[in-house]
Amino acid sequence: MSIAHSMRSAAREIFLHALAEASIEKAFDRHVYYQRGVLRVCDDLYDLSSHSRVVCISFGKAAHRMAEIVARQAGTTVEGIVVDPSQHPYQLPGYRYFAGGHPQPNEESVRAAEAILKSLGALNPQSLAIFLISGGGSAAAEKPVDSEISLPDLIATYKTLVNSGAPIAQINAVRKHLSAVKGGRMAKAAQGAQQVSILVSDVPENALDSLSSGPTMPDSTTVEDCYRIVHEHNMLPDFPEPVRELFERRALEETPKQDDPAFVRSRWWKVLSNETAEKAAAAAAAKHSFAVEIDHSCDDWDYARAADYLLDRVRKLRRGVARACIVSGGEVTVKVPASAGTGGRNQHFALYCAQKIAGENIAVLSAGTDGIDGTSPAAGAVADGTTLERAQKAGLDVAAQLSGFDSFPLFEKLGDTIQTGPTGNNVRDLRILLTY
């Protein structure tokens, strides 16, 4: 086996180990437990028998899996709604299911949001609302705050936001102020009831209220932030008319803040995040005898800037060791043109790196923990110092496919895609850089 092939294999193994360790099941084993009628969520205890009604609202890419674990523990004590973009072989008894869209909302997303608001509106002070929130929830359950905004308008707005190149926290700041269920408005619908949110985070550690656009949390962003973000990324011309008009008239309504009564009886607990995956990847790399550093300082950077930074870091690290590894969590940003081919930010990042490491003993893996990268069926890809040469021998033009945002066909032909299928989880992306 060549050194290049060995490094690609090691990178894959490290990523898959991290994926397994950052599972929903392991997170719930550590933080959520039900015994003798009492549900423990981290440091909180909830006696379910003391509540007149217990409703569980689960939405996002891990919605079914999270609800399944709660149902397995608490049984028929809890009823609720599951909004999951992925299909599952069975549905949990006592739960209504909606196949909300992702990355854009669909008709089921709107129906789900309406069902959630209706269910929460029926709660009283003796009720308990359990929210299970994971990445992808922004699109999965959605209802425009303005009735003039149609579903096609909503989809067009989401496309503009996702392709703008803006960091996820900024994208979700805008989503919050256009939504009837985001930015704390779901909590407001359940005002009076006791509330606990269990979070599987796919957002930066310091921006938890942007997870699924913060439906149950006080919103730290403002309408002024939205106007600024849209201006900075020149989104306005691409927004559909009803949305564009709201911005032009500066008519956005403010979201609930920290002092809103809706949050008096609310608690939020993060049980799983990108940090878990980072640490697991680092531990796996150490077992492969790599000297490891975790560096997520380039979170939300432009992909090219992040790649140049991380490649420089791994080259410096290897100077004093036999084997070096940089583990980097979070996401990079890519401004995607309308004419883009098939791929995603992870494969785009890896293909950019392929040009920069040609001829070097460096491997770069970049993949999403949700198993889906952009418009492709892959989670990501792995590149190394031989990628450029192997692509050229296969008749592929790396520069053309990079500029055309068409990375998936290249990596697929080389056998270097990372294919996991939808994982039912989402704790952001992982980048693993190896050299020896």
C-alpha positions in Angstrom: 0.0 0.0 0.0 1.4 3.4 -1.0 1.9 6.2 1.6 -0.9 8.2 0.0 -3.4 5.4 0.1 -2.4 4.6 3.7 -3.1 8.2 4.7 -6.4 8.3 2.9 -7.4 5.1 4.7 -6.3 6.5 8.1 -8.3 9.7 7.5 -11.4 7.7 6.7 -11.0 5.5 9.8 -10.5 8.5 12.0 -13.6 10.2 10.6 -15.8 7.1 11.0 -14.6 6.6 14.6 -15.6 10.2 15.4 -19.0 9.7 13.7 -19.6 6.7 15.9 -18.5 8.4 19.1 -20.7 11.4 18.4 -23.9 9.4 18.2 -27.2 10.4 19.6 -27.4 7.2 21.6 -24.1 7.8 23.4 -25.1 11.4 24.1 -28.4 10.4 25.6 -26.8 7.7 27.6 -24.6 10.3 29.2 -27.1 13.1 29.7 -30.8 11.9 29.5 -32.2 9.2 31.7 -35.7 8.1 32.7 -36.4 6.1 35.9 -39.5 5.6 38.1 -41.4 8.3 36.4 -38.7 11.0 36.6 -36.8 12.3 33.5 -33.3 13.5 34.1 -31.9 16.0 31.6 -28.4 16.9 32.6 -28.8 18.6 36.0 -32.6 18.9 35.8 -35.2 16.4 37.1 -38.8 16.3 35.7 -41.5 14.2 37.4 -43.6 13.4 34.4 -46.5 12.2 36.6 -46.9 15.7 38.1 -47.8 17.2 34.8 -51.3 17.1 33.3 -49.8 16.6 29.8 -46.3 16.0 28.5 -45.7 16.9 24.8 -42.5 16.2 22.9 -41.7 18.3 19.8 -38.8 16.8 17.9 -37.4 18.4 14.7 -34.3 18.4 12.6 -32.1 15.7 11.1 -31.9 13.8 14.3 -35.6 14.2 15.1 -36.7 10.6 14.8 -33.7 9.2 16.6 -34.0 11.6 19.5 -37.7 11.0 19.9 -37.2 7.2 19.6 -34.8 7.3 22.6 -37.2 9.3 24.7 -40.1 7.1 23.7 -38.1 4.0 24.5 -37.5 5.4 28.0 -40.7 7.1 28.9 -43.2 5.0 26.9 -46.7 6.3 26.3 -46.3 9.0 29.0 -45.2 11.3 26.2 -46.9 12.1 23.0 -45.9 14.5 20.3 -44.7 15.5 16.9 -41.7 14.5 14.8 -40.4 16.5 11.9 -37.6 14.8 10.1 -36.3 15.3 6.5 -35.3 11.7 6.2 -37.6 8.7 5.8 -37.7 6.1 8.5 -39.0 2.5 8.3 -41.5 3.0 11.1 -43.2 5.7 13.2 -43.4 6.0 16.9 -46.8 5.3 18.5 -48.4 8.6 19.8 -46.4 10.8 17.5 -47.5 12.6 14.4 -44.9 12.6 11.6 -44.1 15.3 9.1 -41.5 14.9 6.3 -40.2 18.5 6.4 -37.8 19.6 3.7 -34.1 20.3 3.7 -32.2 22.4 2.7 -35.3 24.2 1.6 -38.7 24.0 3.3 -41.6 22.2 1.6 -45.4 21.9 2.2 -44.8 19.4 5.0 -42.5 22.0 6.7 -45.4 24.5 6.8 -47.9 21.9 7.9 -45.5 20.8 10.7 -45.1 24.3 11.9 -48.8 24.9 12.0 -49.3 21.6 13.9 -46.6 22.5 16.4 -48.1 25.9 17.1 -51.5 24.4 17.6 -50.3 21.7 19.9 -48.2 24.2 22.0 -51.1 26.7 22.1 -53.2 24.0 23.9 -50.8 23.7 26.8 -51.4 25.1 30.3 -49.2 25.8 33.3 -49.5 22.2 34.4 -48.1 21.0 31.1 -44.5 20.1 30.2 -43.1 20.7 26.7 -40.0 18.7 25.8 -38.2 20.1 22.7 -35.7 17.9 20.9 -33.8 20.1 18.5 -31.1 19.2 16.0 -29.5 20.7 12.9 -31.7 21.1 9.8 -34.7 22.2 11.8 -34.8 25.6 10.3 -36.1 24.2 7.0 -37.9 21.1 8.4 -40.5 23.1 10.4 -41.2 26.6 9.0 -44.0 29.1 8.7 -43.5 32.6 7.4 -44.3 35.4 9.9 -46.0 37.3 7.1 -49.0 35.7 5.3 -48.0 37.5 2.1 -44.9 35.2 1.9 -45.8 32.1 -0.1 -44.1 28.7 0.0 -42.3 29.5 -3.3 -41.2 32.8 -1.8 -39.9 31.0 1.3 -38.0 28.5 -0.8 -36.4 31.2 -2.9 -35.4 33.1 0.2 -33.8 30.0 1.7 -31.8 29.4 -1.5 -30.6 33.0 -1.5 -29.5 32.7 2.2 -27.8 29.3 1.8 -25.9 30.4 -1.3 -24.9 33.8 0.0 -21.6 32.8 1.6 -22.7 34.2 4.9 -21.9 32.2 8.1 -24.7 30.0 9.5 -25.3 32.3 12.5 -26.0 35.2 10.2 -28.2 33.2 7.9 -30.3 32.0 10.8 -30.5 35.6 12.2 -32.4 36.5 9.1 -34.5 33.3 9.2 -35.6 34.0 12.7 -37.1 37.3 11.8 -39.0 35.9 8.9 -40.4 33.0 10.8 -43.5 32.4 13.0 -41.7 29.6 14.8 -38.1 30.7 15.1 -36.2 33.1 17.3 -38.0 32.1 20.4 -41.5 32.2 18.9 -42.1 28.5 19.5 -41.4 29.0 23.2 -43.8 32.0 23.2 -46.5 29.7 21.7 -46.1 27.4 24.7 -45.9 30.3 27.2 -47.0 29.3 30.6 -46.1 25.6 30.3 -42.8 24.3 31.7 -40.3 23.9 28.9 -37.0 22.0 28.5 -35.0 21.9 25.2 -32.5 19.1 24.5 -30.0 20.3 21.9 -27.9 18.4 19.4 -25.9 21.3 18.0 -24.7 22.0 14.5 -23.8 25.6 15.2 -20.8 27.4 16.8 -20.4 26.7 20.5 -21.0 30.4 21.3 -24.1 30.7 19.2 -26.5 28.0 20.5 -29.5 30.3 19.8 -28.9 29.9 16.1 -29.4 26.1 16.3 -32.4 25.5 14.0 -32.8 29.3 14.2 -33.4 29.2 17.9 -37.1 28.3 18.1 -37.2 28.0 21.9 -34.4 30.4 23.0 -34.3 34.1 23.6 -32.9 35.7 20.4 -29.6 37.5 20.7 -30.0 39.0 17.2 -32.0 42.0 16.2 -33.8 43.4 13.1 -30.9 45.8 12.7 -28.6 42.8 12.5 -30.8 41.4 9.7 -30.7 44.6 7.7 -26.9 44.8 8.0 -26.4 41.1 7.1 -28.6 41.3 4.0 -26.8 44.5 2.9 -23.3 43.1 3.5 -24.0 40.0 1.4 -26.0 41.8 -1.3 -29.0 39.4 -0.9 -31.8 41.9 -1.5 -31.8 41.7 -5.3 -32.2 37.9 -5.1 -35.1 37.9 -2.5 -38.6 37.4 -3.8 -40.7 40.6 -3.9 -42.7 40.1 -0.6 -39.5 39.5 1.3 -37.6 42.2 -0.4 -40.4 44.6 0.4 -40.2 43.8 4.1 -36.5 44.8 4.1 -37.0 47.9 1.9 -39.8 49.1 4.3 -37.7 48.0 7.3 -40.8 46.3 8.5 -39.4 43.2 10.2 -40.8 42.5 13.6 -38.5 42.0 16.6 -38.2 38.5 18.1 -38.6 37.6 21.9 -35.6 38.5 24.0 -34.2 37.3 27.3 -36.7 39.3 29.4 -39.8 37.9 27.7 -42.1 36.0 30.1 -42.1 33.0 27.7 -38.7 32.0 29.0 -39.4 32.2 32.8 -40.0 28.4 33.0 -37.6 27.4 30.2 -34.4 25.4 30.3 -31.9 24.5 27.6 -29.3 21.7 27.6 -26.8 20.9 25.0 -26.1 17.2 25.0 -24.0 16.8 21.8 -22.0 19.2 19.6 -19.1 19.4 17.2 -16.7 19.4 20.2 -17.6 15.7 20.9 -16.7 14.8 17.3 -13.4 16.8 17.4 -12.2 15.1 20.6 -13.1 11.6 19.3 -11.2 12.3 16.0 -8.2 13.5 18.0 -8.3 10.4 20.2 -8.4 8.1 17.1 -5.6 9.9 15.5 -3.5 9.6 18.6 -4.0 5.8 18.5 -2.6 5.9 15.0 0.6 7.5 16.5 -0.1 11.0 15.2 0.8 14.1 17.1 -2.6 15.8 17.2 -3.8 19.4 17.6 -7.4 20.5 17.5 -7.8 23.8 15.8 -11.2 25.2 15.0 -10.2 28.9 14.8 -11.1 28.9 11.1 -14.8 28.1 11.8 -17.0 30.1 9.4 -14.0 31.3 7.4 -14.1 31.3 3.6 -13.0 27.9 2.4 -9.8 29.0 0.7 -8.6 31.1 3.6 -9.4 28.2 6.0 -7.6 25.7 3.8 -4.5 27.8 3.4 -4.4 28.3 7.2 -4.9 24.6 8.1 -2.3 23.4 5.6 0.2 25.9 7.0 -0.6 24.6 10.5 -0.1 20.9 9.7 3.2 21.7 7.8 4.5 23.5 10.8 3.4 20.7 13.2 5.1 18.0 11.3 8.5 19.7 11.5 9.2 18.2 15.0 7.3 14.9 14.8 7.1 11.8 12.6 3.4 12.0 12.1 1.2 15.1 12.5 -2.6 15.6 12.5 -4.8 18.7 12.6 -8.4 18.1 13.5 -10.7 21.1 12.7 -14.4 21.3 13.4 -17.1 23.6 12.3 -17.9 24.8 8.9 -16.4 26.8 6.0 -18.3 29.2 3.8 -18.6 28.9 0.1 -20.5 31.4 -2.1 -22.2 29.1 -4.6 -23.2 30.4 -8.1 -26.5 29.6 -9.8 -24.6 27.5 -12.4 -22.9 25.2 -9.8 -22.5 21.5 -10.5 -22.8 18.7 -8.0 -20.9 18.9 -4.7 -20.8 20.7 -1.4 -18.6 22.8 0.8 -16.6 19.8 2.1 -15.7 18.4 -1.4 -15.0 21.9 -2.6 -12.6 22.4 0.3 -10.9 19.1 -0.3 -10.5 19.8 -4.1 -9.0 23.2 -3.4 -6.6 21.5 -1.0 -5.7 18.9 -3.7 -4.2 21.7 -5.8 -2.2 23.0 -2.8 -0.7 19.7 -1.7 0.2 18.1 -5.1 3.3 16.0 -4.6 3.3 16.2 -0.8 2.7 13.5 1.8 -0.4 15.2 3.1 -4.0 13.9 3.2 -7.0 16.1 3.7 -10.5 14.8 4.6 -13.5 17.1 4.9 -17.0 15.7 5.6 -20.3 16.5 7.2 -21.5 14.5 10.2 -25.0 14.5 8.7 -23.7 12.3 5.8 -24.9 14.9 3.2 -22.6 17.4 1.5 -24.5 20.0 -0.5 -26.2 18.7 -3.6 -24.3 15.4 -3.6 -25.0 12.0 -2.1 -21.6 12.0 -0.3 -20.7 13.3 3.1 -17.5 14.7 1.8 -14.2 13.6 0.3 -10.5 12.9 0.9 -7.7 14.3 -1.1 -3.9 13.8 -1.0 -0.7 14.7 -2.8 -1.6 12.3 -5.6 -5.1 13.5 -6.3 -4.1 16.0 -8.9 -2.0 13.5 -10.9 -4.6 10.8 -10.6 -7.3 13.1 -11.8 -5.3 14.2 -14.8 -4.6 10.6 -15.8 -8.4 10.0 -15.6 -9.0 12.9 -18.0 -10.4 15.2 -15.3 -9.7 18.9 -15.2 -9.3 19.8 -11.5 -9.3 23.6 -12.0 -12.4 23.5 -14.2 -14.4 21.4 -11.7 -13.3 23.5 -8.9 -14.4 26.7 -10.6 -17.6 25.0 -11.7 -18.4 23.9 -8.1 -18.6 20.4 -9.5 -16.3 18.4 -7.2 -18.4 15.3 -6.6 -18.0 13.7 -10.1 -14.2 14.0 -9.8 -14.0 12.5 -6.3 -16.5 9.8 -7.2 -14.4 8.7 -10.3 -11.3 8.6 -8.1 -13.0 6.6 -5.4 -12.3 9.3 -2.9 -15.8 10.3 -1.8 -16.9 9.7 1.8 -20.2 7.8 1.6 -22.1 7.2 4.8 -25.7 7.9 3.8 -27.9 10.2 6.0 -26.7 9.6 9.6 -29.7 10.8 11.4 -27.4 13.2 13.2 -25.7 16.6 12.6 -22.9 18.1 14.6 -21.3 20.1 11.8 -18.3 19.2 9.7 -14.9 17.7 10.4 -11.7 18.4 8.6 -8.8 15.9 9.2 -5.3 16.8 7.9 -2.6 14.1 8.1 1.1 14.1 7.2 4.1 11.8 7.7 
